[in-house]
């Protein structure tokens, strides 16, 4: 009986795909290797299709941000389906190369190579998702104000505990609305604001209370502030000035964050997540941020000792 093809039966925006593939690699390295190679081939095909689209004039009557968005999704699905058919041969070459390590007992080298493939695919998926969003959609901050390393370097210091105590009640309320543990939201706000040390300020230096780096899109009717931030375009960091929302309180910021996740279909994979690592991956896969290491940074805060010590202290 022919085995079910993992990639052929997956919708390209399925937020569980990466986690399911990693689990399969652990259970059956040979089968997991085959599917990872197919996904990587699909990524290359999608890049080729994107280059072809970019070279085509886009000034027709039916051309718009919305049509380009759905065309991008169609191209990603097409590339995935083509790679699953196995007719191009590139995936087979990757599988054969890594398979030699597996056959010779070099499992560590094989898993290391698979990790590199998955990081490349995750970075590409995140960049593609963010780039394909229509202009009317809400875009989120692309990179945290401070790196996760510096954010947690001081351990559970007094300032860290004060930050957690300050936002905890609002995190509990917001978390109940989206079905996730409140510590996930505390961790997310800590990543975006550097534990409150790098919170976005307004023009006169007062707090914006924007702990999640939510941008002020076309639909935002409230106050906003323009600041310098970092965008990742095709995996390359670029500096740009963007407008961000200004709130009247942390309570309003958390409520708006929960509303954004709950009411936007692209964040459906985030809702109800009980696993911290998957919560972080789902956020990245949905296009919350363009930083290719965003999920890893958030996951390390969620699962790290700094947050645990602050919560109990």
N, C-alpha and C positions, 0 to 999 in steps of 0.2 A: 504493500500500500504506500502510495506516495505521501511523504511528509508534508504537512501544511506549510506553505511559504509565509514566513513571519512578515516580510516587507510587503508582499503583494496584497495582504489583507488588512493593512494598517492605513488609516487616514493619516495624512502627513502631519496634521496638527495635533495628533493624539499625544497628550502630555505624559502618558504612562509608557510610551515606547522606549525611552532611554532606560528607565528603571527595569522594565521587563527584559530588555536585551542584556543588561548587566547580570540579572538573575539567571538568565539562560546560559550565559557564558560560564558562570560558576557551576551550574548543574551539568552542562554538556559543552566543554570547551570547543570541540570540533564544530558542532552545529552553531554555536555562538560566533565562532570565527567566520563561518560562511556568511552569516547574516550581517555581521559588522562590516565585512568586505563589500557586501551588496549595498549597504547604506552609504559607505564611502564613495562607491561608484556613482550612486544616485546624487550625492552632493556635487560631484564633478560634472555630472550631466546637467544639473540645475544651474550651475555656474555658466555652463556653455549656453543654455537656453536664455539666461539672463543677459549675457553678452549680445546674443542675437536680437533680443528685444530692445536693448539699449541702442543698437545700431539702426533700428527701424524708426522712421519719422513718427512722432506722436502728437500730431496736431489735427487729427480727424474729428469729425462731429461726434463720434461715439467714444472719444478718448477722454478720460477723467481720472481723478485720484482713485475713485471707487472701482472703475474697470481695471485699472492697473493693479489694484490690490487683489482682485479676484483672479486676474490673469497670472499673477505671481504664485498664488496658491495652486492654481491649475498646473503651472509649470513644475512646481515642487512635487505634486502628486504624479504627474506624468513621468518625471525623472525617476521617482521611486519605483513606479510600476515597470518602467523599462529595465532598470537594474535588476529587478526581481526575475525577469525573464532569462537573464544570464546569457544574452546573445552578443554582448560587446566584448567580454573576455577580461576586462580590467579587474573586476572583482575576483575572478578566478586566479589571476596572477598574484594578487595580494594574499589570497587564501593559501596558495601553494607556497609562497615565500614564508609566511608565518607558520604554516603547517609543518615545515621542516623542523622548526624549533620544537613544536609540540611532539612530533614523532620521535625526536631525539631526546625527549625528556626535559628540554629546557623550558619548563612551564613558566618560570619567572620572566624570562625574556619575552615569551608569547604574551603574557598578561600585560607587561609593560608596553608592548607595541599596541595592544588593543586599547589600553588607556589613552595612548597618544591619538589613536584613531577617533575614539569617543570624544576627547577634548576638542579635536578639530571639527567633528560633526556638530557638537553642541555649540561651539562658537559660530559656525556657519548658520545653524538653525536660528540662533538668537539674532544674528545680524540680518538674516533674511526676513524674519518675522517683524523686526522693528522697521526695516526699510520699506516693507510692503504695506504698512499701515496707511490708510487714507488720511489726508491732511485734517479731516474733520474729527478723527479719533483722538482720544486723550493720549498723549505721550508722557512717559514718566522719565524722571531723571536718569541719565545714562550711567552715571558713576557716583559712588559715595563721596562725600566731601572729604573723608579721611580714610586711609586704608585700614583694613581689618587688623593688620599687624600693630599699627600704632594705636588703634582704637582699644585694643585689649592688652596693651603692653604693661599697663599699670596694675593689672590684676583687679580684684574687687576693691578698689580704693573708695574713699569716702564719697568722691564726686560720682563714681559709678553707681554706688548704692543710692545716692541722692537722686540720680537720674531715674533709676528703676522705681524708686518710691514715688517719684513725681508723676510718672506716666502709667504706673500699674493699674489704677482704677479705670482709666480710660481704655487701656488695652483689654481689660476684662470685658467691658461693655461692648467694645468693637468686635472682640473675638467671638462673643456669643452670637453675634449677627451673621458671622461667616463660617462658624463651625470649626474653628481651629483653636489650639491652646493659646492663651494670652501671652505666654513667654515667647512665642514665635513673633508676635507683633512688637514686643519689646525689643527683641533681637533685631528686627528689621529697622525699627526706628533708631536703634543704636548704630547700626551699620551706616545708615544714611546721614546721621547727624554727628557721628564720632562720639557717641555717648553724651550728646548734648553740647559738646565743645565746639562743633562746627555747624551749628544750626544756622540756616539762612537768615540774614538780617535784612531789614528794610533799609531804604535810603538814609533814614535818620538814625540808623543803628539799633532800632527797637526790634524785638523778636518777631519773626513771621509765624512762629509756631508750626512751621511746615517741616515735620520730622521725617517725612517719607519722600521728599524730593518730588512732589507732584507738580507737574508743569501747568501753567495757565493756558489751556487751549482755547479755541474759538468759543466754546460753549461756556467758559467760565465768566461769571458776571461779577465776581468779587474783586477785591484789591489784588494787586500783583507786584512783584519786584523783579527787575532784570539783573541777573548776576552771571559771572563767568563760570562755566562748567566744562565738563569733558564729554564728548561724544565719541563713540567708536564706530568708524565707518570701514567695513570690510576688515575688521579686527585691528584697525590702526587708530590710536587715540588722537583726537583733534580737539582743540580748544574752541569754544564758541560761547556766545552770550544768549541766554534763554530766559524766558519769563516764567516765574514760579508763583504759585498761589500763596496768598497771605491770609492767615486765619486770625480769629480773635482770641483763640485759646487752644490748648492741647486737646481738650475735649472735642472741639470742632474739627481739628485735624484728624483725629482718630475716626470720628464719625464719617468724614468725607472719604477717608481711605477705605473704610469698610464698604461704603456705598459704591465706590469705584470698582472694587473687586466683585461685589455682589451683582451689580447691574450691567457690567460689561461682559458679553459672552466669551470674550477671549481669555478671561480669567476663571472660567468654569472649572478648570483642572486644579485650581488653587483651593477652592471652597471645600471645606470638610476634611482637609488633610490633617492627619494626626502624626505623621512622621516628619520630623524636622528637615531631614535631608531632601525628602520628596517635595516638601513645601517650598524649599529654596529652588529646587530644579524646576518645579511647575511655574514659579514666578518668572524665572529666566526664560523658559520655553514659551511663555505667553507674551514675551516681548516687554516685560516691565523695565528691563535695563539692557543696554547694548554692550556692557562690559562682559567679555567672554568668561571671566572668572567670577562673575557676580554670585552665582549659585554656591560656588565653593566658599567664598568669603562669608556669605550669610549662614551657610551650614556650619562653618567653624564657630561662629558666635553662638548659634542655637545650641550646639553640642559642647561648647567650651566651658571651662571652669570659671571664667570671669562672670558669666551670666548666672551660673549656679550659685556662686558665692554671694553675688549681689542679691539674689532672690531670698536666700536664707538669712542674710545678714541684715 
